[in-house]
């Protein structure tokens, strides 16, 4: 896997944490970790977007972040399970995976320099 796709996945994981952190943080330490997660997300995503198709990057990032946040809310915080919500999130993930599979990334030598 391209290291920039790893950055997108890592940014999505940080997003899942900080979205939950905004709702559930109570101590200074929890707020500090939430701020670090926000910073990491907004560092990793633009780096990845310099080398990958921006539309696909954002779709993958948003899809993984949304699905992960819903799963964390259900599993960790006891949010009620709703079949329709999980079905719709699954549909979103299928679309994101499909978009990733059909996007044609230019070879490294074909990429334009971003100034």
MODELLER restraints for C-alpha pairs under 7 A, 6 or more apart:
rsr = mdl.restraints
at = mdl.atoms
rsr.add(forms.Gaussian(group=physical.xy_distance, feature=features.Distance(at['CA:4:A'], at['CA:48:A']), mean=4.80, stdev=0.5))
rsr.add(forms.Gaussian(group=physical.xy_distance, feature=features.Distance(at['CA:5:A'], at['CA:48:A']), mean=6.91, stdev=0.5))
rsr.add(forms.Gaussian(group=physical.xy_distance, feature=features.Distance(at['CA:7:A'], at['CA:44:A']), mean=5.66, stdev=0.5))
rsr.add(forms.Gaussian(group=physical.xy_distance, feature=features.Distance(at['CA:7:A'], at['CA:45:A']), mean=6.78, stdev=0.5))
rsr.add(forms.Gaussian(group=physical.xy_distance, feature=features.Distance(at['CA:7:A'], at['CA:48:A']), mean=6.13, stdev=0.5))
rsr.add(forms.Gaussian(group=physical.xy_distance, feature=features.Distance(at['CA:8:A'], at['CA:44:A']), mean=6.88, stdev=0.5))
rsr.add(forms.Gaussian(group=physical.xy_distance, feature=features.Distance(at['CA:8:A'], at['CA:45:A']), mean=5.89, stdev=0.5))
rsr.add(forms.Gaussian(group=physical.xy_distance, feature=features.Distance(at['CA:8:A'], at['CA:48:A']), mean=6.39, stdev=0.5))
rsr.add(forms.Gaussian(group=physical.xy_distance, feature=features.Distance(at['CA:8:A'], at['CA:57:A']), mean=6.88, stdev=0.5))
rsr.add(forms.Gaussian(group=physical.xy_distance, feature=features.Distance(at['CA:8:A'], at['CA:61:A']), mean=6.05, stdev=0.5))
rsr.add(forms.Gaussian(group=physical.xy_distance, feature=features.Distance(at['CA:9:A'], at['CA:61:A']), mean=6.84, stdev=0.5))
rsr.add(forms.Gaussian(group=physical.xy_distance, feature=features.Distance(at['CA:11:A'], at['CA:40:A']), mean=6.82, stdev=0.5))
rsr.add(forms.Gaussian(group=physical.xy_distance, feature=features.Distance(at['CA:11:A'], at['CA:41:A']), mean=4.52, stdev=0.5))
rsr.add(forms.Gaussian(group=physical.xy_distance, feature=features.Distance(at['CA:11:A'], at['CA:44:A']), mean=5.81, stdev=0.5))
rsr.add(forms.Gaussian(group=physical.xy_distance, feature=features.Distance(at['CA:11:A'], at['CA:45:A']), mean=6.13, stdev=0.5))
rsr.add(forms.Gaussian(group=physical.xy_distance, feature=features.Distance(at['CA:12:A'], at['CA:61:A']), mean=5.40, stdev=0.5))
rsr.add(forms.Gaussian(group=physical.xy_distance, feature=features.Distance(at['CA:12:A'], at['CA:64:A']), mean=5.99, stdev=0.5))
rsr.add(forms.Gaussian(group=physical.xy_distance, feature=features.Distance(at['CA:12:A'], at['CA:65:A']), mean=4.94, stdev=0.5))
rsr.add(forms.Gaussian(group=physical.xy_distance, feature=features.Distance(at['CA:13:A'], at['CA:65:A']), mean=6.82, stdev=0.5))
rsr.add(forms.Gaussian(group=physical.xy_distance, feature=features.Distance(at['CA:14:A'], at['CA:37:A']), mean=5.09, stdev=0.5))
rsr.add(forms.Gaussian(group=physical.xy_distance, feature=features.Distance(at['CA:14:A'], at['CA:38:A']), mean=6.96, stdev=0.5))
rsr.add(forms.Gaussian(group=physical.xy_distance, feature=features.Distance(at['CA:14:A'], at['CA:40:A']), mean=6.89, stdev=0.5))
rsr.add(forms.Gaussian(group=physical.xy_distance, feature=features.Distance(at['CA:14:A'], at['CA:41:A']), mean=5.84, stdev=0.5))
rsr.add(forms.Gaussian(group=physical.xy_distance, feature=features.Distance(at['CA:15:A'], at['CA:37:A']), mean=6.84, stdev=0.5))
rsr.add(forms.Gaussian(group=physical.xy_distance, feature=features.Distance(at['CA:15:A'], at['CA:38:A']), mean=6.77, stdev=0.5))
rsr.add(forms.Gaussian(group=physical.xy_distance, feature=features.Distance(at['CA:15:A'], at['CA:41:A']), mean=6.22, stdev=0.5))
rsr.add(forms.Gaussian(group=physical.xy_distance, feature=features.Distance(at['CA:15:A'], at['CA:65:A']), mean=6.03, stdev=0.5))
rsr.add(forms.Gaussian(group=physical.xy_distance, feature=features.Distance(at['CA:16:A'], at['CA:65:A']), mean=5.48, stdev=0.5))
rsr.add(forms.Gaussian(group=physical.xy_distance, feature=features.Distance(at['CA:16:A'], at['CA:68:A']), mean=5.92, stdev=0.5))
rsr.add(forms.Gaussian(group=physical.xy_distance, feature=features.Distance(at['CA:16:A'], at['CA:69:A']), mean=5.07, stdev=0.5))
rsr.add(forms.Gaussian(group=physical.xy_distance, feature=features.Distance(at['CA:17:A'], at['CA:37:A']), mean=6.86, stdev=0.5))
rsr.add(forms.Gaussian(group=physical.xy_distance, feature=features.Distance(at['CA:18:A'], at['CA:34:A']), mean=4.88, stdev=0.5))
rsr.add(forms.Gaussian(group=physical.xy_distance, feature=features.Distance(at['CA:18:A'], at['CA:37:A']), mean=5.68, stdev=0.5))
rsr.add(forms.Gaussian(group=physical.xy_distance, feature=features.Distance(at['CA:18:A'], at['CA:38:A']), mean=6.03, stdev=0.5))
rsr.add(forms.Gaussian(group=physical.xy_distance, feature=features.Distance(at['CA:21:A'], at['CA:34:A']), mean=5.49, stdev=0.5))
rsr.add(forms.Gaussian(group=physical.xy_distance, feature=features.Distance(at['CA:25:A'], at['CA:31:A']), mean=5.69, stdev=0.5))
rsr.add(forms.Gaussian(group=physical.xy_distance, feature=features.Distance(at['CA:49:A'], at['CA:57:A']), mean=6.45, stdev=0.5))
rsr.add(forms.Gaussian(group=physical.xy_distance, feature=features.Distance(at['CA:50:A'], at['CA:114:A']), mean=6.86, stdev=0.5))
rsr.add(forms.Gaussian(group=physical.xy_distance, feature=features.Distance(at['CA:52:A'], at['CA:105:A']), mean=6.81, stdev=0.5))
rsr.add(forms.Gaussian(group=physical.xy_distance, feature=features.Distance(at['CA:53:A'], at['CA:105:A']), mean=6.88, stdev=0.5))
rsr.add(forms.Gaussian(group=physical.xy_distance, feature=features.Distance(at['CA:56:A'], at['CA:99:A']), mean=6.69, stdev=0.5))
rsr.add(forms.Gaussian(group=physical.xy_distance, feature=features.Distance(at['CA:56:A'], at['CA:100:A']), mean=6.35, stdev=0.5))
rsr.add(forms.Gaussian(group=physical.xy_distance, feature=features.Distance(at['CA:59:A'], at['CA:96:A']), mean=6.16, stdev=0.5))
rsr.add(forms.Gaussian(group=physical.xy_distance, feature=features.Distance(at['CA:60:A'], at['CA:96:A']), mean=5.51, stdev=0.5))
rsr.add(forms.Gaussian(group=physical.xy_distance, feature=features.Distance(at['CA:63:A'], at['CA:92:A']), mean=6.38, stdev=0.5))
rsr.add(forms.Gaussian(group=physical.xy_distance, feature=features.Distance(at['CA:63:A'], at['CA:93:A']), mean=5.92, stdev=0.5))
rsr.add(forms.Gaussian(group=physical.xy_distance, feature=features.Distance(at['CA:63:A'], at['CA:96:A']), mean=6.39, stdev=0.5))
rsr.add(forms.Gaussian(group=physical.xy_distance, feature=features.Distance(at['CA:67:A'], at['CA:89:A']), mean=5.80, stdev=0.5))
rsr.add(forms.Gaussian(group=physical.xy_distance, feature=features.Distance(at['CA:73:A'], at['CA:79:A']), mean=5.48, stdev=0.5))
rsr.add(forms.Gaussian(group=physical.xy_distance, feature=features.Distance(at['CA:74:A'], at['CA:80:A']), mean=6.29, stdev=0.5))
rsr.add(forms.Gaussian(group=physical.xy_distance, feature=features.Distance(at['CA:74:A'], at['CA:81:A']), mean=6.31, stdev=0.5))
